[in-house]
């Protein structure tokens, strides 16, 4: 038993050594570049899937192994680690840093929820819509982390209101009060002081002076000794948690910058097929937005039916509000009022946000000439990353606050200013691990191309051309959806893109026909808490069981794959002319066409 315990303790070390040794006969026996690159590919794949090493550390292995095996020179591998993707990511993170620093994300979320009302059905849709919208521009992880405390406070208020109604009905006593729940979030000292000064009490309630743990507060509000009071309350918690987790992922599908997988795909595609020039922010949004809307709406229906039951009466817009709905509306309104009037910093951030989005959409829309055409002779040099960097740099230039000091005479004078964001704040938001991981994927793809492994894989996959194209898309979509549940999304898409590109070229179909559904399905990690960070965040609140996520996620996965298949057979086809093998893809002879 002691020996087994040591094996368990050092399992990652043993896996690293075992994988490297067991696969070593592959390059030793075959002794060609394809086998050597395949060895590196298999080792990296095992490490990524099992996370025996941190993902970013594994991504550095091409920089070590390609020169050792003579596949690529060290300087060539190093150049693969920094691409146009990283410039785009830097600009987007500048925007996200300012949005979160000045609480613009919270204002947007609360305002959208206030617009849809507080009925449980419409409240759920409101939170899903606002979360999905924020996820289009912020990371899925930060979106879920920001919205969940708001959801927690609202649902707690619903439970406390129901408990008070029940207590009033039973005792005919209406003088009791419950503390208003405050959202527990990290703010700087200055913002915390402002919040204390601006906090308004909810009518009929008194503000508590201390922070109460989530569990104690729930038990106090329920009034029954049970954590949730009723089964319906527990179902409400589960519904709201999963809505936030899933909508933060679904919203990221709609923009190139919405998820790291979209960015990885775009950079891989533009690097492998530089003559295409058909993928940009606008074209991606045109084909992904309808799909995301359909997935979001059908997921909303599915989750409502699963946890609260479904009937058509729940869609009626009744102007008469119950006591619980009024209490819920009050807590949302109160949280919005705590933000105070819109500040100068928020207005500037919102303006730059709109400018960046408009410049992305109008750079090269496709159906009309974009503003990039005005730069005669330089249109091909201006990319989405150019826009992101231009706007991103402005966040370091535009003043946010002035710094003052007191002179010896007692006069207060300004001597400096602080910009909208600082480099230190940017660094805290910048996902360097994702940047390295993506760079490792680019290096791995370049190595596969340089060694001839991609061509070898394409030759072996050519018999698949006898299958119907839609069946091939369905198989790859299901394969990706299954794999991404147990492996990280960036690792999954980075590993599969070179293989799927070779498959498309081997069977002589438009690469977009295979790569787009695979990229979208990589985000469909809905089944397990460990499948992606938003799932883990909502699961940590303690309202869900793994079985709840499996049941709900299975339905959302099916919805997602079905919508992707529908999109690939309808509106995306004319957008990219997917019925023909394009001239910008490699012309490969002796291939079986479908």
N, C-alpha and C positions, 0 to 999 in steps of 0.2 A: 504493500500500500504506500510505503514511503517513497518507493521508486516511482510509482504512478503520480504521486503528488509532485515530485520533481519534474516529471515530464509535463505536467499541467502548468507548472510555474514557468518553465522555459520553452513552452510550446511554440512561441513565435520564433525564437532562435533556432529551434530544431527544424521548423518549417522552412526557414530561409536556407539553412545548410542542406536539408534534404532535397529541396526543389533544385538548387543549383547543381547538386551532385547527380541526382537521378537523371536529369535532362542532359547532362554533359556528353553522353555518348552520341547525341545527335550531331553536333559539329565535329566531333573527333572522327566518327566513322565516315560521314558523307564528305567532309572537307571541301565544302564550296560555300560561296557567299550566301546563297539562299538558306542553307542549313544553319549557318552561323547566325543570320538575322532571325530565323525562326526560333532558335534557342533563346535569344535575347527577348523576343516577343513573348514566348511562353513563360519565361521567368517573370517578366514584368506583369503579365496577365495574372499569374498566380498570386503575386504580391499585391496587386491591386484588388483582386476579388476577395482575398483573405485578410487584407490589411495587416499582413505580417510586419511590414514596415509602414510608417506614415506615408500617405499617398504622395506627398510632395517629395519625400526622400526617394521613393521608388521612381518618380518621374526624372530624377537626376541620373538614373542608371544608364540611359543612352549616352550621356556625356562621358561616362566611364568605359562602357563596354564596346561601343562602336569603334573608337580608336584602337582599343586593345585587339579587336578582331580584324582590323584593317578595312572596315566597311566605309567609314567616313573619317576625315581628318578632324582633329579636335576643334579647330577654328570653324569648320563648316557646321559641326554639331552645335557649337555655341551660338552661331547665328540663327539657328532654328528655334532657339528658346525665346526670342523676342520678336514679335510680329506686329502687324497692324492691329491685331486684337488687343494687345496690351495698351496701346494708345487710346483706343476706344474705351477700354475698361477704366483707365485713369480718369478720363473726362466724365464718365457716368458716376464714378465714385465721388468725384467732387460735388456733383449735383446731389447725390444721396446724402452726403455728409451735411450739407447745408440744410436740406429738407428736415433731417432728423434733429440737427442742432437747434433749429429755431421752431420746432414743434409744428411745422406746416403739415406733416403727415397726420398728426392727431386731429388737427382742425378739419382736414379734408374728410377723414373717416367719420368724425362726429356729425359734421354737416350733412353728409350723405345719408347717415342713419336717421337724422332728424327729418329729412325730406320724405322718407318712405313710411314713417309712422312706427308705432310700437306694438302693433299686433304681432304675436309670435311668428306667424308665417311671413309677414312683410318685414319684420325686424330681421329675421334670418336672411332674407334676400338682400336687405340693406347692408348688413355686415358682409355678406359674400361679395356684393358689387363693389363696396368701398375697398375691401381687402384685395380683390382682383385688380382694381384700378391702381392701387398703390404698388402692387407687385409688378406691374408693368414697368415701373421705373426704379423701384428699390429691390433689394435682394429678397427672395422668398423668406429667408430666415428672419431678417430684421422686420419684415412686414408682419409675420406671425407673432413675433415677440412683442411688437408694439400694440397690436390689436387685442391680443388675448387678455391683458389686464382690464381693458375697457369692457370686453364681453363678460369677464368674471364679475365685475362690479354690477353690471346691468342685470345679469341672471340672479345674483345674490339679492338684489333689490326686489326682483319679482317674487322670490321665495319669501323674503321678509314681509312684503305686502300681503301675500296670501296668508301667511301665518297670522298677521295682525287682523285680517278680515275674519279668519276663523276664530281667533280669540275674542273679537268683538261680538261675533254671533253667539258664542257660547256663554260669555260672562256679562254681556251688555255693558262692558266697560271700555271706554274709548280714550282714556288718558295715558295709556302706555306709549312709550317711544322707543324706537330702535335707532341705533347710531347709523348715520350715513356712512356708507363704505367709500373709502378713498382708494383710488388706483395707486398701487405701489409701483412706482417707476423711478428710475435713476435720473435725477436732474442735478444741475449744479447748484451751488449754495445760493447764488443770486436768484435763480428761478424759483427755488424752494421758498425763499422769503417772500417773493412776489405772490406766490400761490397762497401762502398763509394770509397775506393781507387781502387778497381778492376772493377768498373762499366764502361762498354764500351757503346758508343752511337750506336744506330742503324743507318746505313747509310741513309741519307735523312731525319732524324728526329733530334730533339734537346731535351735533357733531361730537364724535368721540375724541378724547384727548390723546389716546395712545394707539399704536398699531396693534391690531388683533390678528392672530394667525387665521389662515383661511379656514382651517377645520373648525376652530372654536367659533368663528363668526357664523359659519353655516349651521352649526348645531344650535347656536343662540337664536338665529332667525327662524329656524324650522319650528321651534317650539314643541317638538314631539320627541326629542331625544334621538331622533334619527338624523343622519347627516343631511338628508335631502327633504325630509318631511313626507313626500309622496313619491310614487314611482314616476309620475308625470314630470316632477321637478328634475329627477335624475335623468330622464330621457331628454329634457330640455338642455341640460348640461352637455350630454353626449352630442346632441345635434349641433349645438353652437360650436363646440370644440372642433368637431370634424368639418363643419362649414368653413371655419377659419383655416384649418390645415389644408383642405383641398382647394379652396379658392385662392390661397396664396400661391399655390403651385399652378393652377389653371391660368391665373392672370399673367404669369410669367411667359406663357406660350405666345402672347400676342406681339411681343417686340423682340428684336434681335438682342437687345440688352436686358431682356426680362429674366433670363436664366443663363447660367454659364454654359449649359449645353447648346443653346442657340448660338452663342458667341463662338464656341468651339467649332460647331458645324460650319458657320459662315466663313470663318478663317480657313478651315480645311478646304472648303469648296473653292473659295477664291484663289487659294494657293495651288490647288490641283488643276483647276480649270480657269486659268487667268483670262482666257478669251471670252468667257461667258458674259461677265458684267451684267448679270440679270438679277442678282440678289442685292438688295439694299433695304434700308429701313422701311421705305414705302411699300415695296413689293412684298416683303415679308408680312407686313401688317395687313395688306389686302387679303392674302390667302389664310392667315392664321386667326384674324379677329373673328370672322364668322364661325370658325370651328370652336374657338374658345367660348364664344357666347352660347353656342349650342351645348357644349359640354357643361358649362356652368349652370344653365337653366335645367337641363335634364338631371344633373347631380342634385340640384336643389329639390326637384320633385322626388327623386329617389330617397334622399335623406329624410324629407318630410314624411314620406310614406313609411319608411323603416322605423322611425323613432316616435312619431306623433300620430301616425295613421293618416290616411288620405281621404278627403272627400271634397267635392267641388264647392261646398259652402264656405270652406276656409279661405277661398279666394275673393269672397265678397268684401267690399270696402265699406264697413259699417262705421258711421261717424260717431256712434255712441261708444264711449270708451269705458272700460271697467276700471275699478279702483287700482288693480294691478298694472294695467296699461298706463294709467296716469302716473303711478309711482315710477314706472320704468321711464316714461317720457321725462319726468322731472329729473331723474338722475342723469340722463343724457344731456338735458338742457343745462343742468348745473355744472357738469364737467366741461361743457362748451363755454359757459360763462367764466369759468376759472381761467380760461386762456386769455380773457380780456379782449380788447379790440385788436384788430390785425396790426401788427407792428411793421415798421419800416423794413426790417430784415426779412420778414415773411413776404412782404410785397415784392421786394427785389428778387428773392429766391423764386417766387412764383412766376415773375416776369421772365427770368432767365430759363426757367423750366419750359415755359411756353415757347420761347424763342428757339431753344434747342430742338424741341419736338417739331416745330414748323420747318426749321431748316433741314431736319432729317427727312421729313415727308416730301418737301418740295425740291430737294437736291436733284433727284432724277426719278420722277414718278413713273416714267415708262410710257404712259399714254399721251403725255405732252412733254415738251422740253422743260427741264428744270433750270433753276438758277445757276447751276454749275456750267451750263452751256454758255453763260455770259463771259466766262473766262476762256476766251478763244485760244485753243491750242493747249489748254491746261485742264480741261474738264476731266480727263482720265486720272489726273493727279489728286483731285479733290475727292476724298472719301468721307464716310460717316465719322471716321475717327478724327478727321480734320475739324468737323463741326464740334465734336465732343471736346476736343482739346481747346478750341477757341473759347467756347462758353465756360469750360472748366477753369481756364486760367483767369477768367474774370472774377471768379469767386475769391481768388487770392488778391485781387486788385481793388474791388469795390469796398469802400469803407462800411463797417457795421457799427462801430462805436468809436468815440474819441476818448483818449486817455488824458486825464487832467492831473495837475499838481498844484500845490499851494505855494506861492512865492513867499519869501521872507516878509513881505508887506501884508500877507494875508489874502492876496488876490488869487483866485482860482483861474488857471489858464490851461488851455489845451496844448499838449506837446507831442502827441502822436495819435495814431488811430489803429484799430485792429480790423482786419478784413472780415468778410463773411465767414471764412474758414481759415484755420491755420494749418501749417504743414503737419504739426503734431496730431491735430484732429483728423486730418486726412489719413495719416498713417494708421490710426486706430480703426478706421473703417476699411482700408484697402485690404482685400483678400489676397495677400501675397501667396498663400498656399495654393489658391486656384490659379494664380498667374504662373507659378512654377509647374503645376500639374499640366496646365494647357501647353506650356512650352515643351514639356517632356513628350506630350502627345504629338506635337509637330515634329520634334526630332525623331520620334519613333516612325512616323509616317515617311519622313524623308529617308530614313535608313532602309525601310521596306522598299522604297522606290529605287534607291541607289543600288541595293544588293540584287534586285531582280525578283525579290520575294512576291511583290504585288503582281507581277506578270505571271509568275508560277501559280499563284492562287487563282488568278483569273482563268488560266488554262484549265485548271482542275474543276472550276465551278461552271464552265461552259455547258455541260450537260443539263444544267437546270433550265436552260433556255427552252427546253421542250415543254415546260410547265406553263400554264396561263400566267400572265404577268400579275394579275390581281391576286392569284394564289401565292405567288412569290412574295408580294407585298404583305399579305396577311401573315404568312409564316414568319417573315422577318419582324413584323410588328409584334406578334405574340412572343417571339424569342426575346426581343429587346425588353418588352414589358415585364417578362418573367425575370430576366437577368438583372434588371435595374432594382428589383425588390431586395436583392441580397448584396449588391455592389453599389458603390456611389455612382450618382448620375454622370458626373464628369468623367470618371474612370471608364464607365460603360461606353459612352459615346466616343471617347478617345480611342478605345480599343477596337471598336467595331467599324469606324468610318473608313479606314483604309481597306478593310475586307469587303465591306458593302460597295465601296466604289469600284473595286476590282470585279465584283459580281456583276454590277450594272454594265461595265464595259465588256465583260465576257459574254453576256447574253444580248448585248447590243440594244439596250433600252436606255432612255434618258436617265442619267444618274440621279436627277432630282426625283424621279419616280420612286426610287428606292431610298434615297437619303432623307427626304423630307419626312415621310411617315416614321422612319426609324428615329429621327431626331425628336419629333413630337412625342413618340411613345417612350422615349427615355425619361421623360418627366412624369410618366404615369406610375410613380412609386407611392401607391396609396394603401398598400396592404399592411405594412408593419411599422411599428414606432421607429425602428432604426433605418427605415428605407430612405428617409430624407430628414433634414433638420426641422421643417415645420411640423411633421408628424411627431418628432421627439419632443418639441416644445409643448404642444397641446397635451400629449400623453403625460408629461411631467406634472400636470395640474391634478392628476389623480382621479379624474372622473371617468376615465375610459379603461376598458380591459382590452387585451390584445385581440380577443375574439370579436369585440365590437368593431375594431378597425378592419379586421379581416372581412367581416360580413359587409360592412359599408364600402370598403375599398374594392372588393371584388366587383360590386355593381358599378362603381365609378370607372374601374379599369375597362370593363366591358363597354360602357358608354363611350369612353375615350377612344378605344380602338375602332368601334363602330363609326363614330363621327369622322375619324381620320380616313377610314376606308371610303366613306361617302364623299369626303372632300377630294380624295385622290381620283375619284371617278367622275367628278362633276366640275366644280368651278375652278379648281387648280389646273385642270388639263389645258384649257385655252389660254390661261394666264402665262404659262411657260412653254406651250406647244409640246406637251409631253408625249404625244403620239408618234413622234419621229425621233430618230437618233440624231442628236445635234452635231453641227460641224465643229463646235468648240470642244467636243469630247474626242479622245484618241480614236483614230481609225484602226480597228483591229481586224485583221483578216482571219479566215478559217474559224469563224465562230458560228455557233448555231443560233439562229434568230428565232424568237418566239412566234 
